[in-house]
Each structure stands twice: as C-alpha cells, then as structure tokens.
Amino acid sequence: MGCELALEGSTMTDGPTGNRAFARLDYETQTADAAERLKHQVLFANRAIQGLLLINGGALIALFWLIGSNSHLRLALNFVWWSFSAFAIGAVLALLASLASYFSQGYYHCTALYQAWDAQQIMCGLSSSRADATKMAFQRGRLAEIAGVAAALFSLIAFMLGCGLALGGVLPRA
C-alpha cells in the first residue's frame, strides 16, 4: 500500500527524478498561489484607498451642504471648520497613499526586471551586474510602500478626528 502518484511518468518512489518532478509541481503550485494572493492584496489595497477617498470626500461634501443650507442648527463654526480641515487632509492623504503605491510598484517592477536580467547573465555564464541597482530599487519600493500605508492610516485617523469635530460642531450648546 505505497503512496504512488503519477507525475509525468514518475512516482514518489522514483528517487531523485521523482523528487524533482514533485518539487517542480510544488514550486509551480506555490508560485501560482502567491501570484493569486498578490492580485487579491492589490485589489484590497485599492479598495481601501478608494474607501478612504470616498469617506473623506463625502464628509467634505456633507459639510458644504450643512454650511450652505439654511438650517435651524446653531453651529459651532470653529469645530466645523476644523473638521473640514481634517476631512480635506484625509482626502489628500488618501491620494498620497495611492501615489505612493504607484511608486512602490514601479520600484518593485524594476527589482524584478533586474533580477531576471541577472538570472539571464548567470545562465550565459556571466556574473550578475545589477546587485546594487536591485537592492536600491527594492529599498525605494519598500520606503514607498511604508509611506503609502502610513498615509492611508493617517487618512483614516483624519477622518475619525473630523467626525468628532463635526459632531462637536453640530451638537446643541447648553
């Protein structure tokens, strides 16, 4: 009752050839899984940035409407204007997060190209010549990624601060 799985004419008991075939299948499966997860990560990040822009921009529009309406509310305008500032800053930070993600992906793209070109040189028996450029592109991509995540987090904080200030601006005074 041995475990035998056919893979391109080999079984698990084939020795080194069978192990290489299984290792290749595992490599291909794992890289395909990693590529699919990266697609989802990018999709979720885009949705988060779009959401931040939507909530901050929507709050700005709501404040414009509130100020422009002839409502019977007695507004604490200093709170309303500070909340306006917080929402505007949150919207700008969401746009900066999107811009940082653009740059991070550009630098990571360069990193992947440099690594591919180095692999080609090694296959031809030459030494790799882009180690420094690869390292620099990766570091810049990482910095842009960190900046994007920080901008997104501060955008969310600005939205929450703006909500609190807006609420303080519309609550009835004693």
C-alpha positions as a Python dict, from the first residue, in 0.01 Angstrom:
ca = {
    (1, 'M'): (0, 0, 0),
    (2, 'G'): (260, 255, -101),
    (3, 'C'): (168, 610, -187),
    (4, 'E'): (222, 634, -558),
    (5, 'L'): (121, 938, -759),
    (6, 'A'): (186, 958, -1129),
    (7, 'L'): (351, 1279, -1240),
    (8, 'E'): (486, 1283, -1591),
    (9, 'G'): (561, 913, -1576),
    (10, 'S'): (721, 912, -1232),
    (11, 'T'): (607, 803, -889),
    (12, 'M'): (710, 904, -542),
    (13, 'T'): (935, 603, -526),
    (14, 'D'): (1132, 704, -839),
    (15, 'G'): (1421, 850, -643),
    (16, 'P'): (1578, 1185, -738),
    (17, 'T'): (1389, 1219, -1067),
    (18, 'G'): (1053, 1175, -897),
    (19, 'N'): (1153, 1417, -620),
    (20, 'R'): (1249, 1681, -877),
    (21, 'A'): (916, 1639, -1053),
    (22, 'F'): (726, 1677, -728),
    (23, 'A'): (942, 1971, -625),
    (24, 'R'): (873, 2138, -961),
    (25, 'L'): (499, 2077, -922),
    (26, 'D'): (512, 2216, -568),
    (27, 'Y'): (710, 2520, -690),
    (28, 'E'): (464, 2588, -971),
    (29, 'T'): (166, 2547, -738),
    (30, 'Q'): (313, 2775, -474),
    (31, 'T'): (417, 3047, -720),
    (32, 'A'): (72, 3041, -880),
    (33, 'D'): (-83, 3069, -533),
    (34, 'A'): (149, 3358, -446),
    (35, 'A'): (59, 3541, -769),
    (36, 'E'): (-313, 3497, -699),
    (37, 'R'): (-272, 3624, -342),
    (38, 'L'): (-81, 3927, -470),
    (39, 'K'): (-371, 4009, -704),
    (40, 'H'): (-609, 3999, -408),
    (41, 'Q'): (-375, 4210, -195),
    (42, 'V'): (-358, 4478, -464),
    (43, 'L'): (-737, 4466, -506),
    (44, 'F'): (-794, 4507, -131),
    (45, 'A'): (-542, 4791, -109),
    (46, 'N'): (-710, 4972, -400),
    (47, 'R'): (-1049, 4931, -236),
    (48, 'A'): (-918, 5063, 94),
    (49, 'I'): (-767, 5372, -71),
    (50, 'Q'): (-1086, 5431, -270),
    (51, 'G'): (-1287, 5393, 50),
    (52, 'L'): (-1071, 5646, 233),
    (53, 'L'): (-1111, 5893, -50),
    (54, 'L'): (-1485, 5831, -57),
    (55, 'I'): (-1546, 5878, 315),
    (56, 'N'): (-1327, 6187, 346),
    (57, 'G'): (-1460, 6341, 25),
    (58, 'G'): (-1818, 6253, 117),
    (59, 'A'): (-1775, 6413, 457),
    (60, 'L'): (-1645, 6730, 290),
    (61, 'I'): (-1950, 6742, 64),
    (62, 'A'): (-2179, 6687, 361),
    (63, 'L'): (-2014, 6974, 547),
    (64, 'F'): (-2051, 7202, 246),
    (65, 'W'): (-2417, 7110, 233),
    (66, 'L'): (-2461, 7169, 605),
    (67, 'I'): (-2292, 7510, 595),
    (68, 'G'): (-2474, 7613, 278),
    (69, 'S'): (-2818, 7507, 394),
    (70, 'N'): (-3036, 7747, 581),
    (71, 'S'): (-3087, 7506, 862),
    (72, 'H'): (-3205, 7596, 1205),
    (73, 'L'): (-2894, 7445, 1356),
    (74, 'R'): (-2670, 7667, 1559),
    (75, 'L'): (-2328, 7552, 1453),
    (76, 'A'): (-2007, 7590, 1642),
    (77, 'L'): (-1823, 7710, 1333),
    (78, 'N'): (-1475, 7668, 1477),
    (79, 'F'): (-1542, 7293, 1520),
    (80, 'V'): (-1699, 7271, 1174),
    (81, 'W'): (-1403, 7442, 1008),
    (82, 'W'): (-1154, 7220, 1192),
    (83, 'S'): (-1350, 6913, 1085),
    (84, 'F'): (-1346, 7048, 728),
    (85, 'S'): (-967, 7069, 754),
    (86, 'A'): (-940, 6715, 892),
    (87, 'F'): (-1153, 6572, 610),
    (88, 'A'): (-956, 6765, 346),
    (89, 'I'): (-628, 6641, 493),
    (90, 'G'): (-770, 6287, 499),
    (91, 'A'): (-864, 6310, 130),
    (92, 'V'): (-518, 6441, 37),
    (93, 'L'): (-354, 6163, 240),
    (94, 'A'): (-566, 5903, 58),
    (95, 'L'): (-444, 6043, -274),
    (96, 'L'): (-86, 6037, -146),
    (97, 'A'): (-131, 5673, -43),
    (98, 'S'): (-239, 5595, -398),
    (99, 'L'): (59, 5782, -540),
    (100, 'A'): (297, 5602, -303),
    (101, 'S'): (155, 5266, -411),
    (102, 'Y'): (219, 5362, -774),
    (103, 'F'): (584, 5436, -696),
    (104, 'S'): (631, 5126, -481),
    (105, 'Q'): (502, 4903, -760),
    (106, 'G'): (727, 5080, -1010),
    (107, 'Y'): (1033, 5019, -795),
    (108, 'Y'): (934, 4657, -729),
    (109, 'H'): (887, 4613, -1104),
    (110, 'C'): (1242, 4737, -1160),
    (111, 'T'): (1366, 4499, -891),
    (112, 'A'): (1203, 4203, -1066),
    (113, 'L'): (1344, 4307, -1404),
    (114, 'Y'): (1696, 4348, -1263),
    (115, 'Q'): (1675, 4004, -1103),
    (116, 'A'): (1552, 3850, -1429),
    (117, 'W'): (1831, 4014, -1627),
    (118, 'D'): (2088, 3896, -1372),
    (119, 'A'): (1950, 3542, -1399),
    (120, 'Q'): (1992, 3560, -1778),
    (121, 'Q'): (2352, 3671, -1738),
    (122, 'I'): (2421, 3386, -1495),
    (123, 'M'): (2264, 3137, -1739),
    (124, 'C'): (2507, 3265, -2003),
    (125, 'G'): (2800, 3214, -1768),
    (126, 'L'): (2842, 3583, -1688),
    (127, 'S'): (2842, 3741, -1346),
    (128, 'S'): (2543, 3937, -1229),
    (129, 'S'): (2599, 4309, -1260),
    (130, 'R'): (2287, 4465, -1112),
    (131, 'A'): (2310, 4372, -746),
    (132, 'D'): (2341, 4733, -629),
    (133, 'A'): (2064, 4858, -857),
    (134, 'T'): (1839, 4572, -746),
    (135, 'K'): (1899, 4646, -380),
    (136, 'M'): (1840, 5020, -428),
    (137, 'A'): (1518, 4967, -626),
    (138, 'F'): (1388, 4726, -362),
    (139, 'Q'): (1470, 4967, -77),
    (140, 'R'): (1297, 5253, -256),
    (141, 'G'): (996, 5034, -323),
    (142, 'R'): (983, 4937, 43),
    (143, 'L'): (1004, 5302, 153),
    (144, 'A'): (725, 5399, -87),
    (145, 'E'): (516, 5108, 43),
    (146, 'I'): (567, 5217, 405),
    (147, 'A'): (483, 5577, 311),
    (148, 'G'): (164, 5461, 139),
    (149, 'V'): (50, 5255, 436),
    (150, 'A'): (130, 5541, 674),
    (151, 'A'): (-62, 5788, 455),
    (152, 'A'): (-361, 5555, 449),
    (153, 'L'): (-357, 5512, 828),
    (154, 'F'): (-328, 5888, 884),
    (155, 'S'): (-612, 5939, 636),
    (156, 'L'): (-830, 5714, 850),
    (157, 'I'): (-723, 5898, 1165),
    (158, 'A'): (-803, 6231, 998),
    (159, 'F'): (-1150, 6100, 911),
    (160, 'M'): (-1216, 5988, 1268),
    (161, 'L'): (-1089, 6322, 1402),
    (162, 'G'): (-1304, 6507, 1150),
    (163, 'C'): (-1610, 6309, 1259),
    (164, 'G'): (-1553, 6400, 1621),
    (165, 'L'): (-1501, 6766, 1539),
    (166, 'A'): (-1807, 6776, 1312),
    (167, 'L'): (-2016, 6621, 1585),
    (168, 'G'): (-1887, 6883, 1827),
    (169, 'G'): (-1985, 7147, 1575),
    (170, 'V'): (-2346, 7040, 1543),
    (171, 'L'): (-2432, 6936, 1898),
    (172, 'P'): (-2661, 7177, 2078),
    (173, 'R'): (-2492, 7412, 2321),
    (174, 'A'): (-2614, 7447, 2673),
}
